């Protein structure tokens, strides 16, 4: 999409703007009382476990400053783990440890930190440095995902995840977010990760963008994106669709990772998913959302919603 496009053309393309998203979909369809589950990763994980939705292993939590001293004991037999704020957003405050070198921890970027750095980072999380609204938070320690080797070269120094926009239980648009060296191993587009639009029908890549510019290959691994096909695609969409009922939100983003052994796993929910997914797909959300509303009105069965979504929102030509 050109950076210089008239408002009329954007409307014709069905590009969803921030005001339309906030008023027409988030404000209209998401009850504020239900935001807390999506905004708190611990609550999300607890709700998912209760519904037998697979999630990364929770090693433990740190809720108070005096508990910081227990981190060494909690992590003494762990070579790889992730520390994140329970109420963080935009990938802020996530510390990914991929191994150890003697008494030092190896970050996903290859940098080395010691036990004091880990405690300091956790203390900053509790103080609200990375949380929504700067409020006091808790630190979650999770096991590092053993992600599907098929996706290994599509992400650098970090785990790729798949964001699916779900409206009234209908999956409408998806992209894979690929970490890069410039994003410090985090799958965050604003920090330099690559967003790869994914065809809803097949799970195949549509387009890839970094900093809102189309790219053909990963900047660090040089692997081309045009041959990417997401494995377990139907299972992934089923997981994403099931999260709508769990969260009580009709418009949400579902972030999923692919584990080597367990397949799709819920990473987190987002009650206010960003709009850059449209750039990655070179397609607008609004037309799809209006059609998704018709699908939701006509179908109560989740399997049928997914089947119709894959049929109507496929942007690639069908194979002969």
N, C-alpha and C positions, 0 to 999 in steps of 0.2 A: 504494500500500500504506500502510495506516495505521501510524503509528509505535507504536501500542499494539495489538499482536497477540499472542495467546497462543502459546506454543511448539507446542501441538498444532495450531493453525491454520497455523503456519509449515510444519510437517511435511506437512500436507495439501496445502499449496500447492507443496510440493517446493522450498522455499527452502534453498539450500545454505549452511550456516554455515561459519565459518572452520575449526573443528576437523574437520568432515567433509571439507572441501576438502583440508586439510593431510594428514590421515591416510588418508582413503579414496581420494583421487585423486592428489594430488601425491606423497605418500610411497609409495603403492602402485605407481604407474605410471611415475613419473619417476626414472630412475637418476641418482644424484647425480653420477656421472662425466660425465654429459652436460649438466649445468647450465652449464658454462663457455662453451659456444657461445652459449647464449641470454643469458648475463649479460655477454658482451663483444660490443659492437656491431661491432667490427672483425672478430672471428671470424665473426659472423653474416653480415656483408657478403661476406667472402671465400668462405664456404660457398655463399652464394646465387649469387655470380658463377660459381662452379664448376659450378653446376647450371643456369645460364642463367636464373635467377630475376631479374627486373629490380629494381634498387635505385637510389637516388639517387646521382649522381656523387660520388665521393670526390675532393676537391681535394688533400688531404694530411693528414698526421698530425704531431703534436708529442709526442715521447716523453720528452724530457729538458729540463730548465730552460734549458740553454744554447741550445736550438733556438728558444726564444721569440723571439729576435732575428731569426729568419728569417721570421716571420709577415708582416712588411710586404712582403717580396719575394713571398711566396706569394700574397698577396691584392691585389697592386698593380693588377691588371686585373679585379678582381671587385667589382661593385657590390652584389651580394647573395650571402649565404652563411649557413651555420649552423655554430656551434662547439658541440660537445657532448662530455661525458665518455664515454669508451668503456665504462666500467663504472658509469654513472650509473643512477639509478632514479627513478621518479615525476616525470619531467620536470625534475628539479633540474639546474642548471648549464648549461642550454641557452640560448645567446645567438643570437638571430635578427636578422640584419642585412638590411634590405630595400632599402637604397640609400645614396647618399653625398650630402653637402652640403659641397662644397669638400674640406677635409681631415678632415671629421668623418664618422662613420658614423651612419646612421639606424636605430634599433632598430624592431622591429615595433610597439612602442607609440607610436612617433613621437619618442621621446627621442633626444638626440644624445650620442654618446660619441666619444672620440678614440682614437688608436692606443695610447696608454698604457693606457687602460681595457681594450682588447682584449687587450693583453699581460698585464695584471694578472689578467683573468678566466681566461685560458689557464693562467697560473701557478698559480692556485687549483685548477684542474682537476687539474693534475699533482700537486699536493700532497695530493689525495684529499679535498678539501672536499665534493665532491658524489658520491663513489663509494660503492658498497656496502661497508660495513665501514670506511670511511675510509682504505682502502689507496691507495697511490700509483697514479696512473692516467695515461692518455694522452689527448690532445685530438684529436678528429676534426673536420676541416673539410669540410663537404659543400656542394654546390651547393643553392641554395634551390629547392624544388619549384615548378614552374609548374603550380599545381593546376587541376583541371578547372573552367572558368568556371561550370558548372552549380551548383557548390557555393559560389560566391564569397560570396554573402550569408549563408551559414549559419555563417560563422566570421568573427571580427573580430580584426584585427591578428595573424593567425596562420593556419596551414594546418590544416584539419580532417583527422582520420584516422579509420579504421574499425578497431575492435578485433573480432576474431573468436575465439571460444573453440572450439578444436578438440580432440576427444577421439578417440584412436585413428584419426585421419585423417578423422573425421566432423565437419563444422562444425555446432555445436549452438546458438550464440547470437551475436548481433552487435549492436554499437552504433556510432554515429558520435559522435566527441568534437569539439565545436565550441568553438574558442577565443573568449574574451570579453575585454573591457577589464580586468575584475577578475582574470582569470587571466593577465594580462600577455602575451596572445597565445599562451599555451601550451595545448595540448589536454589539460589535466589536471583531472579532476573535483574533486580536493581543493583546487585553487587557484581554483575558480569557473567552470570550463568547463561547458558544457551537454552532457549525455549523451542521445543520441537512440536509443532502441531501434529496431532494424531487423527487419522481418519476414523470416524466412529464406526463405520461398517467393518473394517478389516483390522484395525490396530496398526496400520502402516503409516509411516511418516508422510506428512503433507508438505511442510516447509520448516525451516529452522531459522531462528533470528537470535542475534546477540546485540544488545544495546539498540534494539529496534531496527537493525539492519539484517537483511537476509544473508545467511552464510550457508555454504555447502558442506563444510566439514568442521569437526571439532578443532578449536584453535590450539589445543595441546597434544591431542593424540592423533590428529589428522584423519581420523576415520570419517567416512562420508555418511551423511544422514539419510540419503535417499534410499538406502537398503534396509533401514530400520523397521522391524516389525515387532510390536510388543507381544511377548508370550502371555498365555493365560488370559487373553483379552476378554472373553465372555465372563470368566470368573471375576475378573477385575471390575467389569461393569456391574455385575451382580452385587459385589461388595459395596461399590459406590452408591448404588441405588438403595441398598438396605440402610444406609446411614441417614437417609432423610427421615425415616420414621423414628430412628433412635434419637436423633437430635431435636425432633419437633420443629425443624426448619424446612420450609418449602424451597428456599433458594440458598444454596450453599456450595462451597468448594470442598471436595474430598481429596486429601493427599494420601497416596498409596505408594508403598515400596514393594518390590518383588524380591522375596527371599528365595535363596537357592533351593531350600528344602520345603518350605511351607507355602510358597507361592505368594499371591497378593496379601499384603498386611496393611491395616489402617495405620497411618502415621499421625494424622491430625485432621481436624475439621476447621473450616473457615466460614464464618457467617457473613463476611464481607469480601468475597474473593475478588481479586483485581481483574482488570480488563485487558491486560497484555496478552491474554490467551487468544484474543481475536487477531492480533498481529501475527502470532505464531501459526495460526490456522489460515491467515489471509481470508478471513470470513467473519461476518458479523454475528453477534449473539441474538439480536432482537428477533429476527425472523424465526430462528430456531426456538426461541422461548415461546413465541406465540403458537407455533405448531406443537410444542411440547405441552402447552396448556390444553390444546384440543385432544392430544393423546391421553393426558391425565383425566380429562373429563369422560372419555369413552372407555378407559381401561382401569380396572382396579387391580388386575394381576400384574405383579412386578415383572414376570417373565415376558409378558406381552408388551409391556412398556419398553423393555430393553430391545425386544425384537423389532418393534416399530422405529425406535430411535436409530438402531443400526441401519435400518432400511432407508429412512428419510434423511438422516444427517450424514450419509456417506458422500464424500466430496471427490472420491476417486472413481474412475471408470471401472465397471465390473470386469473381472477376468473372463475371457471366453471359455 
